[in-house]
Amino acid sequence: MDQFYSEEQRMVRETARRLSDDVVAPAAAAIDREDTFPRAVYETLAEQGLFGVALPEEAGGVGLDAMAACIVMEEIARGSGAVGNAFAIPVEAALFLNHHGSAQHKALIPGILEGRTIPATSVTEPDFGSDVAAMRTTAIRDGDHYVIKGTKAWVTFGQVADVIMVFAKTDPEAGHRGISCILVETDRPGVHRGKSEELLGMHGLAECMVSFDEVRVPVTNLIGTEGGAFKMAMENFNFSRLMMSSMALGMAQAAMEDAVAYAHDRKQFGKPIFEHQAVQFMIADMAKDIAAARLLIHNAAKLYDAGHPIALEAAQAKLFTTDMAQVHISNALQIHGGNGYSREFRIERLFRDVRLSQIYEGTNQIQRMIIARQVQKAYA
Ligand SMILES: Cc1cc2nc3c(=O)[nH]c(=O)nc-3n(C[C@H](O)[C@H](O)[C@H](O)COP(=O)(O)OP(=O)(O)OC[C@H]3O[C@@H](n4cnc5c(N)ncnc54)[C@H](O)[C@@H]3O)c2cc1C
């Protein structure tokens, strides 16, 4: 793919690859084992300016694009899926605030880029996930304040966040048109964080429930327009789904590299297992699907950077990449035989970590619904 990248994209990939090999990958097993927020690694990514990779220079960013963000994500997730996941949060938050926020909200961006201000985004609730419009958390106007009431689930970085972008109903009768996005500083009275969730994989991301017990925030904390947040969230998915696709891609690439190395080291029936055709074919299928996924993601990113709508392309990239990553990481584990089932080998962690990618940023069933609707529009 190198020949398709600009000079800047090649340079940022080199930076991300070096950081992934030298800092991220060596820390990955401990992050998984200890399941605590990897603050030191997070701050190192910030110091390298990577959180601002897709943000314009005038907003304090590096001034590259979505394509560059995807390239960086792939490299970081090659070292650790969880750190890749952590990388996505400030990148997306800074872009969201820059796009939709007021001058007051944009003042948060430097802190986010430097890793000093940790953001989180909270849409999902215990009873409503895919059905975003049915959320129950309310933000009711009281003079020059909103009073926020409700409970949010699965808040990535919930335990460590300084600010949470909370999606809540400012008009509970208006369906998806009644949803607004409000910035909530986590030190406000009435913000309660639950205990850290114990998860299958992606450890260290400080996920928890957060409840809002009549939390008062000034109306100036409204991001964008009142009632406009559903549309903002859906638009945001275009970019965030490319990030999640790139994360799964990086993990699949890591699994393939491990499978190839293991298949050369391990001998059975008098030869390296790579020489058994059944093993070779699993690796050939991995290489084919990884290459196809990379093309889908980069095609969508190029369209996005050129200002085209990419609901279809982002859904296709997310669905294809996360499904293929799950299948091929499982096959790479198979190539490791019994050792693949042991924590001694990285493939065991990749197998657990990648599973999430089919569930969040819209489940893969939701991606199929989006694709089907677009196909219907085009051909029915
Ligand atoms: C580790 C982790 C981190 C997360 N981080 C965040 C975060 O930071 N912020 C945030 O807001 N959310 C976050 N989420 C929540 C995530 O986005 C949701 O879990 C996801 O959107 C699915 O919602 P749900 O879990 O309620 O599943 P449900 O919506 O209840 O879905 C359950 C099943 O039903 C299927 N389904 C639902 N509706 C349909 C339909 N119409 N047609 C066909 N199938 C359907 C789904 O595909 C799924 O298989 C996180 C989740 C996890 C696990």
The ligand as an SDF file (V2000), in Angstrom:
LIG
                    3D

 53 58  0  0  0  0  0  0  0  0999 V2000
  -16.3120   -2.7890   26.1990 C   0  0  0  0  0  0  0  0  0  0  0  0
  -17.3860   -1.8800   25.7050 C   0  0  0  0  0  0  0  0  0  0  0  0
  -17.1180   -0.5190   25.5890 C   0  0  0  0  0  0  0  0  0  0  0  0
  -18.1320    0.3580   25.1780 C   0  0  0  0  0  0  0  0  0  0  0  0
  -17.8910    1.7070   25.1670 N   0  0  0  0  0  0  0  0  0  0  0  0
  -18.9150    2.5620   24.9670 C   0  0  0  0  0  0  0  0  0  0  0  0
  -18.7520    3.9710   25.1350 C   0  0  0  0  0  0  0  0  0  0  0  0
  -17.6600    4.4630   25.4440 O   0  0  0  0  0  0  0  0  0  0  0  0
  -19.8540    4.7740   24.9820 N   0  0  0  0  0  0  0  0  0  0  0  0
  -21.0750    4.2800   24.6700 C   0  0  0  0  0  0  0  0  0  0  0  0
  -22.0080    5.0460   24.5440 O   0  0  0  0  0  0  0  0  0  0  0  0
  -21.2550    2.9470   24.4850 N   0  0  0  0  0  0  0  0  0  0  0  0
  -20.2300    2.0800   24.6430 C   0  0  0  0  0  0  0  0  0  0  0  0
  -20.4210    0.7330   24.4920 N   0  0  0  0  0  0  0  0  0  0  0  0
  -21.7540    0.2310   24.2170 C   0  0  0  0  0  0  0  0  0  0  0  0
  -21.8950   -0.3710   22.8230 C   0  0  0  0  0  0  0  0  0  0  0  0
  -21.9030    0.6250   21.8620 O   0  0  0  0  0  0  0  0  0  0  0  0
  -23.1730   -1.2290   22.8440 C   0  0  0  0  0  0  0  0  0  0  0  0
  -22.8870   -2.3880   23.6140 O   0  0  0  0  0  0  0  0  0  0  0  0
  -23.6390   -1.6080   21.4490 C   0  0  0  0  0  0  0  0  0  0  0  0
  -24.1150   -0.4850   20.7690 O   0  0  0  0  0  0  0  0  0  0  0  0
  -24.7600   -2.6520   21.4980 C   0  0  0  0  0  0  0  0  0  0  0  0
  -25.7550   -2.2830   22.3750 O   0  0  0  0  0  0  0  0  0  0  0  0
  -26.2680   -3.3360   23.4820 P   0  0  0  0  0  0  0  0  0  0  0  0
  -25.0760   -3.8790   24.1820 O   0  0  0  0  0  0  0  0  0  0  0  0
  -27.2950   -2.6560   24.3160 O   0  0  0  0  0  0  0  0  0  0  0  0
  -26.9090   -4.5030   22.6510 O   0  0  0  0  0  0  0  0  0  0  0  0
  -28.4260   -4.5560   22.1040 P   0  0  0  0  0  0  0  0  0  0  0  0
  -28.7480   -3.3250   21.3600 O   0  0  0  0  0  0  0  0  0  0  0  0
  -29.3080   -4.9580   23.2200 O   0  0  0  0  0  0  0  0  0  0  0  0
  -28.3130   -5.7520   21.0640 O   0  0  0  0  0  0  0  0  0  0  0  0
  -28.3080   -7.1200   21.4840 C   0  0  0  0  0  0  0  0  0  0  0  0
  -28.2770   -7.9710   20.2170 C   0  0  0  0  0  0  0  0  0  0  0  0
  -29.4700   -7.7190   19.4460 O   0  0  0  0  0  0  0  0  0  0  0  0
  -29.0960   -7.3320   18.1270 C   0  0  0  0  0  0  0  0  0  0  0  0
  -30.0360   -6.3280   17.6350 N   0  0  0  0  0  0  0  0  0  0  0  0
  -30.4840   -5.2200   18.2490 C   0  0  0  0  0  0  0  0  0  0  0  0
  -31.3370   -4.5550   17.4650 N   0  0  0  0  0  0  0  0  0  0  0  0
  -31.4260   -5.2340   16.3080 C   0  0  0  0  0  0  0  0  0  0  0  0
  -32.1360   -5.0420   15.0860 C   0  0  0  0  0  0  0  0  0  0  0  0
  -32.9240   -3.9860   14.8800 N   0  0  0  0  0  0  0  0  0  0  0  0
  -31.9750   -5.9730   14.1110 N   0  0  0  0  0  0  0  0  0  0  0  0
  -31.1700   -7.0420   14.2860 C   0  0  0  0  0  0  0  0  0  0  0  0
  -30.4660   -7.2630   15.4160 N   0  0  0  0  0  0  0  0  0  0  0  0
  -30.6000   -6.3730   16.4100 C   0  0  0  0  0  0  0  0  0  0  0  0
  -27.7020   -6.7330   18.2580 C   0  0  0  0  0  0  0  0  0  0  0  0
  -27.0000   -6.7640   17.0300 O   0  0  0  0  0  0  0  0  0  0  0  0
  -27.0940   -7.6600   19.3060 C   0  0  0  0  0  0  0  0  0  0  0  0
  -26.6330   -8.8320   18.6950 O   0  0  0  0  0  0  0  0  0  0  0  0
  -19.4020   -0.1540   24.8560 C   0  0  0  0  0  0  0  0  0  0  0  0
  -19.6440   -1.5340   24.9330 C   0  0  0  0  0  0  0  0  0  0  0  0
  -18.6800   -2.3920   25.3690 C   0  0  0  0  0  0  0  0  0  0  0  0
  -19.0030   -3.8620   25.4990 C   0  0  0  0  0  0  0  0  0  0  0  0
  1  2  1  0
  2  3  1  0
  2 52  2  0
  3  4  2  0
  4  5  1  0
  4 50  1  0
  5  6  2  0
  6  7  1  0
  6 13  1  0
  7  8  2  0
  7  9  1  0
  9 10  1  0
 10 11  2  0
 10 12  1  0
 12 13  2  0
 13 14  1  0
 14 15  1  0
 14 50  1  0
 15 16  1  0
 16 17  1  0
 16 18  1  0
 18 19  1  0
 18 20  1  0
 20 21  1  0
 20 22  1  0
 22 23  1  0
 23 24  1  0
 24 25  2  0
 24 26  1  0
 24 27  1  0
 27 28  1  0
 28 29  2  0
 28 30  1  0
 28 31  1  0
 31 32  1  0
 32 33  1  0
 33 34  1  0
 33 48  1  0
 34 35  1  0
 35 36  1  0
 35 46  1  0
 36 37  1  0
 36 45  1  0
 37 38  2  0
 38 39  1  0
 39 40  1  0
 39 45  2  0
 40 41  1  0
 40 42  2  0
 42 43  1  0
 43 44  2  0
 44 45  1  0
 46 47  1  0
 46 48  1  0
 48 49  1  0
 50 51  2  0
 51 52  1  0
 52 53  1  0
M  END
$$$$
